[in-house]
Amino acid sequence: MTDQQTAVLTPVPPAPEPDLRLREGKRIVVVMPARNAARTLERTVAAIPRAWVDEIVLVDDWSTDETVSLARRLPLHLIWHPHNVGYGGNQKTCYLEALQRDADIVVMLHPDGQYEPTLIPRLVEPILTGRADLVLGSRLTDLRAARAGGMPLYKLVANRVLTAVENRFLGTDLSELHTGYRAYSRDVLLGIPFLRNSLDFVFDSEVLMQAVHRGFRITEVPARTIYMSEASSIGPGASVVYGVKTLGVLARFVAQRNGVWRTRRFEP
């Protein structure tokens, strides 16, 4: 199955949804970093379980389609960039705005339909119950399901290998460190210097390594893979560049831990 084909997902029994009373007194904000997401935005927003979410913030990174005009008609708060700053730069705006809006938990949900909005209650539950500070929606807890959902084999293999290397040096034991579906506690976003990070896709890796360095607790919940023609996806060449950059950040993390080379990315 290629990235351009629509995935056919086998129905699976849903996991029990956490008790809604867990979120009492906690403000949950969903942030959506968007670029050319007009084809999928409306149905992604419609699938968000609003009983679990106080507000949706969409940051448009200079889309050339109808994303902005569509977002203005949806029940969300829109911010648009007057020029493109990249995936990492988009997230910086997302998290700053969520913090300004007094979020206790921030969920990053891509508007392209690749991640299931209905997973949000299970994504935030470990934070609400005090078991974690950062939660990842892992697509690789079941490798056969990942392939059935359309994940290209080269991406699955590269993801697993890169995650294994990172686990070894970070001291973590996670099935996937490269998912874009995440929930952060407010303490994490205030405790890591994410504004010093890159503007491109390696931003995600930098955030995780900063969280590990600062001693935050990270866990994961299973998330289905949904690869389809409308979903954004980087190609093999960009994936190689991303992998090399991630290993570069990992090398700086190890150097920082060993007192060999200090970098502002890992300073308080």
C-alpha positions in Angstrom: 0.0 0.0 0.0 1.4 3.4 -1.0 1.0 6.8 0.7 -1.5 7.7 -2.0 -3.9 4.9 -1.3 -6.7 5.1 1.2 -6.2 2.8 4.1 -8.8 0.2 4.9 -8.9 -0.3 8.7 -10.2 -3.4 10.4 -12.6 -2.5 13.1 -11.2 -3.2 16.6 -13.1 -3.2 19.9 -12.8 0.3 21.5 -10.9 0.5 24.8 -13.1 1.7 27.7 -13.2 5.5 27.8 -11.9 7.1 31.0 -14.4 8.5 33.5 -15.2 12.1 32.4 -15.1 13.2 36.0 -11.3 12.8 35.9 -11.0 16.1 34.0 -12.9 18.2 36.5 -11.0 21.4 37.2 -8.5 20.7 34.4 -8.5 22.8 31.2 -7.7 20.8 28.1 -6.7 22.5 24.8 -6.2 20.8 21.5 -3.7 22.5 19.2 -3.7 21.7 15.5 -0.6 22.7 13.4 -2.0 23.1 9.9 -0.7 23.6 6.4 -3.0 22.9 3.4 -5.5 20.9 5.4 -8.7 22.0 3.8 -9.7 18.5 2.6 -9.6 16.9 6.1 -10.0 19.7 8.6 -13.7 19.8 9.0 -14.2 16.1 9.6 -11.2 16.0 12.0 -12.7 18.8 14.1 -16.1 17.2 14.0 -14.6 14.0 15.5 -13.0 15.6 18.5 -14.9 14.6 21.7 -15.9 18.0 22.9 -16.9 16.8 26.4 -13.1 16.3 26.9 -11.9 19.5 25.2 -12.3 23.1 26.4 -10.9 24.8 23.3 -9.3 24.0 19.9 -6.5 26.2 18.6 -5.6 25.9 14.9 -2.3 27.6 13.7 -2.2 27.9 9.9 1.4 28.0 8.5 0.7 30.0 5.4 -1.6 27.5 3.6 -2.2 28.0 -0.1 -5.6 26.2 -0.1 -8.8 27.1 1.7 -7.7 26.1 5.2 -8.0 29.6 6.7 -11.4 30.4 5.2 -12.7 27.0 6.3 -11.3 27.4 9.8 -13.1 30.7 10.3 -16.4 28.8 10.0 -15.5 26.1 12.5 -15.8 26.2 16.3 -12.1 26.9 17.0 -9.6 29.7 17.6 -7.6 30.5 14.5 -4.1 32.0 14.2 -2.5 32.3 10.8 1.2 32.9 9.9 1.8 35.6 7.3 4.7 33.4 6.0 5.7 29.8 6.3 7.9 29.0 9.3 7.9 25.2 9.2 6.4 22.4 11.3 8.5 23.2 14.4 7.8 26.9 14.1 4.1 26.2 13.9 4.2 24.1 17.0 5.9 26.9 18.9 3.0 29.2 18.2 0.6 26.4 19.1 2.1 25.8 22.5 2.5 29.5 23.4 -1.1 30.2 22.6 -2.3 27.2 24.6 -0.3 28.3 27.6 -1.6 31.8 27.2 -5.1 30.3 27.3 -4.3 28.6 30.7 -4.2 25.0 29.4 -3.5 22.4 32.0 -3.1 19.8 29.3 -2.2 20.4 25.6 -3.0 17.8 23.0 -1.3 18.1 19.6 -3.6 16.7 16.9 -2.8 16.9 13.2 -5.7 18.2 11.1 -4.9 15.8 8.2 -6.9 12.9 9.6 -3.9 10.6 10.2 -4.6 10.4 14.0 -7.9 9.5 15.6 -9.5 12.4 17.6 -11.5 9.9 19.5 -8.3 8.8 21.3 -8.0 12.1 23.2 -9.7 10.8 26.4 -7.2 7.9 26.6 -4.3 10.2 25.7 -4.9 12.6 28.5 -5.9 10.1 31.2 -2.4 9.2 32.3 -1.7 12.9 33.0 -5.1 13.5 34.7 -4.4 10.5 37.1 -0.8 11.7 37.8 0.9 8.7 36.1 2.7 10.7 33.4 3.6 14.2 32.3 3.8 13.4 28.5 1.8 10.8 26.6 2.5 9.5 23.1 0.0 7.9 20.8 2.1 5.0 19.5 1.3 3.5 16.2 3.8 0.7 16.7 2.5 -1.2 19.7 1.1 -3.6 17.1 3.3 -3.8 14.0 0.7 -5.8 11.9 -1.9 -3.1 12.6 0.5 -0.4 11.5 1.0 -2.1 8.2 -2.7 -2.8 7.8 -3.3 0.9 8.4 -1.1 1.8 5.5 2.3 2.7 7.1 5.0 2.1 4.4 7.4 -0.7 5.3 10.4 1.6 5.0 8.9 4.0 7.5 8.0 1.3 9.9 11.5 -0.2 9.8 13.3 3.1 10.0 11.0 4.2 12.9 11.7 1.1 14.9 15.4 1.2 14.4 15.7 4.9 15.2 13.5 4.4 18.3 15.6 1.5 19.5 18.8 3.6 19.2 17.1 6.4 21.1 15.7 4.1 23.8 19.3 2.9 24.4 20.7 6.3 25.1 17.7 8.0 26.6 17.0 5.2 29.1 13.4 4.9 27.8 11.5 1.8 26.8 8.9 3.0 24.3 7.6 1.4 21.1 7.6 4.7 19.1 9.3 8.0 19.7 8.3 9.5 16.3 4.5 9.9 16.6 3.0 13.3 16.1 0.1 12.5 18.4 0.9 13.7 21.9 -0.4 15.1 25.1 1.7 17.4 27.3 1.1 18.6 30.8 1.4 22.3 31.4 4.5 21.6 33.5 6.3 20.0 30.6 5.8 23.0 28.3 6.8 25.4 31.0 9.8 23.2 32.0 11.5 22.7 28.6 13.0 25.4 26.4 11.0 24.5 23.3 11.4 28.0 21.8 15.1 27.2 21.3 14.3 24.2 19.1 14.4 23.8 15.3 11.8 25.0 12.9 11.5 21.7 11.0 10.4 18.2 11.8 13.2 17.4 14.2 11.4 19.7 16.7 9.4 16.6 17.8 12.6 14.7 18.7 14.1 17.7 20.5 11.0 18.1 22.7 11.1 14.4 23.8 14.8 14.6 24.6 14.4 17.8 26.5 11.5 16.2 28.5 13.7 13.1 29.3 16.6 15.4 30.3 14.4 17.4 32.7 13.1 14.1 34.3 9.5 14.2 33.1 7.6 10.9 33.0 6.7 9.7 29.5 4.2 6.9 28.7 2.3 5.8 25.6 -1.1 4.5 24.5 -1.9 2.5 21.4 -3.0 4.6 18.4 -4.1 3.3 15.0 -2.3 4.2 11.9 -4.3 6.0 9.2 -2.5 6.6 6.0 -4.6 8.0 3.2 -4.2 10.2 0.2 -5.3 13.4 2.1 -2.9 12.8 5.0 0.4 14.7 5.0 3.5 12.5 4.8 7.2 13.2 4.2 9.0 11.2 1.5 12.0 8.9 1.8 14.5 11.7 1.2 13.1 13.9 3.8 12.8 10.9 6.2 16.5 10.3 5.9 17.3 14.0 6.6 15.0 13.8 9.6 16.7 10.6 10.9 20.2 12.1 10.6 19.1 15.3 12.4 17.5 13.2 15.2 20.7 11.3 15.7 22.5 14.7 15.8 20.2 15.9 18.6 20.7 12.5 20.4 24.5 13.1 20.2 24.1 16.5 21.8 21.9 15.0 24.5 24.6 12.4 25.4 27.3 15.1 25.3 25.2 17.3 27.6 24.6 14.4 30.0 28.3 13.6 30.1 29.4 17.2 30.6 31.3 17.2 27.3 29.3 19.8 25.4 26.6 22.1 26.8 23.8 23.4 24.5 21.0 25.8 25.2 18.5 23.2 24.0 19.1 21.3 27.2 19.6 24.2 29.6 16.8 25.3 32.0 
